[in-house]
């Protein structure tokens, strides 16, 4: 089939319609994508420059997520320190309560409660992690926060170990010794009846170690007098038992002429009679609590103050780190917006302008179609000759 010959007027209008259609297609693509540069073919310089800006923004966005998680890790540690600080205050209250009482039984109870607080501090520290990272958990929990895409700007946050209160690098708070009961014995017999064992109704003065006018003194670890008994001609073994039974945390039992004293603390019985004091075991052999002596309580209070100072210092350090990370987070957000805005200025289309272009092209297309129709009608005039 031979080629089709078009008149000059028709070909001109056809070329105009084709050009207009191509332009309309380009404008419609810009409107549909919102971009004036959709590929490197549109504008290589703008396309690759914008791509570089978008890639950096994407990298920073990933780092921004990491910063957000690091902030949560720091907040978890801060919450842990705050709660631990409250428990340390409670421990100080227990020590002060122990210092205000002379009862060794009460001090022993406060000592147990103190140790329970130490256990809770350790448990709380272990529970202060976030997504597997615990800044209160010691070795292996250091946190590193990266601020830029090439890793040249970062912050290293060192962890502390509060999971063991006895650690010298942590709170340095040792558990207190808990009291255990012990006993001491006094042999009660009389040579007047053939060294017969005394019973509860016998007079104490029947034993040669006791004489009328003697005073028995009962003291605790601090040397504090907690009871006394002045022996008279009518003082019986039962009277001595009653005095011991009246001491908080102590009791007495008489069997076979032996008076056994049991106490929850080290109880010492002494007399102003040298014959009595020569006995071997006048102090119960139990273990005192960590709050038994005033000196021990003072030492514990001093350690608690140091621990509280350490907690406050660490809270301040974490607070500074948190401020740094939050500041870099805000900066990174602003930088991402700047990069995306810059990329947009290179590639985003002005929809108002493109809309106007499309309207003008549609009008131009209509006119070109009309012109093509007129040109074709001119070519058809030859048909009138037939």
NORFEN-V137303 format. One record per backbone hydrogen bond with DSSP energy under -0.5 kcal/mol. CO is the residue of the C=O (numbers start at 1). NH is the residue of the N-H. Records with the same first field share a line. If there is no record, write none. Layout:
CO = NH, NH
//
This chain:
4 = 6
7 = 11
8 = 12
9 = 13
10 = 14
11 = 15
12 = 16
13 = 17
14 = 18
15 = 19
16 = 20
17 = 21
18 = 22
19 = 23
20 = 24
21 = 25
22 = 26
23 = 27
24 = 28
25 = 29
26 = 30
27 = 31
28 = 32
29 = 33
30 = 34
34 = 349
36 = 38
39 = 42, 43
43 = 47
44 = 48
45 = 49
46 = 50
47 = 51
48 = 52
49 = 53
50 = 54
51 = 55
52 = 56
53 = 57
54 = 58
55 = 59
56 = 60
57 = 61
58 = 62
59 = 63
60 = 64
61 = 65
62 = 66
63 = 67
64 = 68
65 = 69
66 = 70
67 = 71
68 = 72
69 = 73
70 = 74
71 = 75
72 = 76
73 = 77
74 = 78
75 = 79
76 = 80
77 = 81
78 = 82
79 = 83
80 = 84
81 = 85
82 = 86
83 = 87
84 = 88
85 = 89
86 = 90
87 = 91
88 = 92
89 = 93
90 = 94
91 = 95
92 = 96
93 = 97
94 = 98
95 = 99
96 = 100
98 = 101
102 = 104
103 = 107
104 = 108
105 = 109
106 = 110
107 = 111
108 = 112
109 = 113
110 = 114
111 = 115
112 = 116
113 = 117
114 = 118
115 = 119
116 = 120
117 = 121
118 = 122
119 = 123
120 = 124
121 = 125
122 = 126
123 = 127
125 = 128
130 = 133
132 = 134
133 = 130, 135
134 = 137
135 = 160
136 = 162
138 = 141
143 = 157
144 = 146
145 = 155
148 = 151
152 = 154
153 = 147, 148
155 = 145, 157
156 = 158
157 = 143
160 = 138, 162
164 = 167
165 = 173
167 = 170, 172
172 = 174
177 = 290
180 = 287
182 = 263
183 = 285
184 = 261
186 = 259
187 = 189
188 = 198
190 = 193, 195, 196
191 = 194
196 = 190
199 = 202
200 = 238
202 = 237
203 = 206
204 = 207
207 = 210
211 = 214
214 = 231
215 = 272
216 = 229
217 = 219, 270
218 = 226, 227
219 = 268
220 = 223
224 = 220, 226
227 = 218
229 = 216, 231
231 = 213
232 = 235
235 = 204, 205
236 = 240
237 = 241
238 = 242
239 = 243
240 = 244
241 = 245
242 = 246
244 = 247
247 = 250
249 = 264
251 = 262
253 = 260
255 = 258
257 = 188, 259
258 = 255, 260
259 = 186, 261
260 = 253, 262
261 = 184
262 = 251
263 = 182
265 = 267
266 = 268
267 = 284
268 = 219, 270
270 = 217
272 = 274
273 = 276, 277
274 = 278
276 = 279
280 = 282
281 = 185
282 = 269
287 = 180
289 = 292
293 = 297
294 = 298
295 = 299
296 = 300
297 = 301
298 = 302
299 = 303
300 = 304
301 = 305
302 = 306
303 = 307
304 = 308
305 = 309
306 = 310
307 = 311
308 = 312
309 = 313
310 = 314
311 = 315
312 = 316
313 = 317
314 = 318
315 = 319
316 = 320
317 = 321
318 = 322
319 = 323
320 = 324
321 = 325
322 = 326
323 = 327
324 = 328
325 = 329
326 = 330
327 = 331
328 = 332
329 = 333
330 = 334
331 = 335
332 = 336
333 = 337
334 = 338
335 = 339
336 = 340
337 = 341
338 = 342
339 = 343
340 = 344
341 = 345
342 = 346
343 = 347
344 = 348
347 = 36, 37
349 = 351
350 = 354
351 = 355
352 = 356
353 = 357
354 = 358
355 = 359
356 = 360
357 = 361
358 = 362
359 = 363
360 = 364
361 = 365
362 = 366
363 = 367
364 = 368
365 = 369
366 = 370
367 = 371
368 = 372
369 = 373
370 = 374
371 = 375
372 = 376
373 = 377
374 = 378
375 = 379
376 = 380
378 = 381
379 = 382
380 = 383
381 = 384
382 = 385
383 = 386
//
